[in-house]
Every structure is written in C-alpha cells, then in structure tokens.
Amino acid sequence: MVKPGLPKLIATDLDGTLVRSDDTVSAYTHEVLERVRAAGIRIVGATGRGPRLTSLTRNDIRVADFLVLAQGGWVLDQAESAYLLRSRLAGPVLSTVLADLEAEVGALSVMVEALEHDDSPLWGDYDPTWRYPVVVERRERADCLTGDVIKAFARSFDYHVDDLLEVARRIVPPHVASVTQAGLNYVEICPANVDKGTGLSVVAQAVGVDPRDVLVFGDMPNDLPMFAWAGWSRVAVANAHPALMAVADEVTLSNDEDGVAVYLDKLLSR
C-alpha cells in the first residue's frame, strides 16, 4: 500500500535524465529506486531505446516493473517477461514519409531499426556523428523498407534537429506516423499514434493506476507526451530541452547530479 501523499507510479526517461553523461547510473540512484519500489510505488523506464537494447535498459533501471520502449511503441511487463504492446510501421508508409520530408528539406541520412533481439544492428546510412556504439549494416533504403520497422532515424545535413522536427510535424499527419526527437540530432519516425504517453497508458491500464497518480521525469521533446499525460507531477532535469522546461511543474538537478534520485530521496523523506 502506497502511503498517502505519494504517487502510485513513477516513470522516468533514461538517457539524459536517469543516466549520466558517461552512460552510467550511480549506485546512489539504484539505491533510491530500490527504496521507491520498497515503498510500494511502481517504477517504469520510459525510453526511446528500442527492444534491441532491452538488456542495457534493464541494467540501467534494475527495479523497473515495466519498460516502455521505442518511444512508446513497445511495452514490456518485466514480471511476466511478456510484451503488452508491439508496434511497427509499414515500410511503404515510412518510404512515403521520408520522400515527403526530403521533398521539403533535401537529402536525409536515414537509419532504420527493424530487428528486436538484443544488440541487433541498425540498417541504412552509417553516420559517424551517432553518439552511441552501434553496428550499422549499410543497406540501400529500398532494401530497408521491404517490411515493417520499429522506427527510423532521419538526420538533415542542413537543418537543426528542432527545425527538422517542426517541418516533420507540419507535413506528417499523426494518423500516418509519429515524429519526435530525443537529443541524438535525428528526428525519429515511429508508428502512428505512438508516444511515451500512449505507452504509459498501456501500463496504467494494466495495473489500474490513474494518470493523476503518476509522476514523470524527462529531458527532451520525446518526453512531452508523457508530461501531458501524467498528472501527479512533471519534473524536468536541469539539463532539459527548453520545450520540456516550458511545461514542467518542477525542475530537479541535472542528470550528472543524480537529479531524479535526489528528488525521489526528498519525496520519500517527507
């Protein structure tokens, strides 16, 4: 039973929020999350990472009850080791979206995430600016889009990612595909009506929690939908994107200062 005055569910983004700039999660953060879980509060890792990074994600948020992956398109029940949701985008639909974008902004560098097993490669155009270690199988775009995909990453050579996202939101109807950006200099193209808010709603329905009892943490525009969905409080880390800062209820310390853990530590000590 959760004590009065506490949220019933906490969802946190990982990279840039819970995870520090050196790609680690502190022992202090793990310890605080364990105390949160011991207090009866469910924990969800809500990330843009696809299912190919499930093992890494589990290691970064070890006590999570659920993982919301791929910007909300995949939802994993950790206790049951079963997916509650698996969303994919049809290759021909993605092909049309990319063509429409390129007609507006020029050529794009594109990588496609199609495989779900651990450490699966991405397909498409290798990009040396990609922040994380990743195997990219060089493939022609047509070969990448013969089947359904989990999501795609598109980078412009001429547009800042925020400007590219603005264009994508203008010309890509939400019933066709969802677009966002998570701080990697890429716009991410996901299945229609998929975002972290819709992914969390699957979790909330499964465990019977009202959005008004959910606390969320984030740092980037891909966290905006879960900030709009959750109602207990929306907390940005100090290093968050201005768009998220603008809608946050509170701001905690940065990810490198264990801002999520510091906030939760204070919350538990009330």
Secondary structure as UniProt FT lines:
FT   TURN            4..5
FT   STRAND          9..12
FT   TURN            16..18
FT   TURN            21..22
FT   HELIX           27..38
FT   TURN            39..40
FT   STRAND          42..46
FT   HELIX           51..53
FT   HELIX           54..60
FT   TURN            62..63
FT   STRAND          66..69
FT   HELIX           70..72
FT   STRAND          74..77
FT   TURN            78..81
FT   STRAND          82..86
FT   HELIX           91..105
FT   STRAND          108..113
FT   TURN            118..119
FT   STRAND          122..124
FT   TURN            128..129
FT   STRAND          136..138
FT   HELIX           141..144
FT   STRAND          151..156
FT   HELIX           161..171
FT   TURN            174..176
FT   STRAND          177..181
FT   STRAND          187..191
FT   TURN            192..193
FT   HELIX           196..207
FT   HELIX           211..213
FT   STRAND          214..218
FT   HELIX           221..223
FT   HELIX           224..229
FT   STRAND          233..237
FT   TURN            238..239
FT   HELIX           242..245
FT   TURN            246..247
FT   STRAND          250..252
FT   HELIX           255..257
FT   HELIX           259..268
//
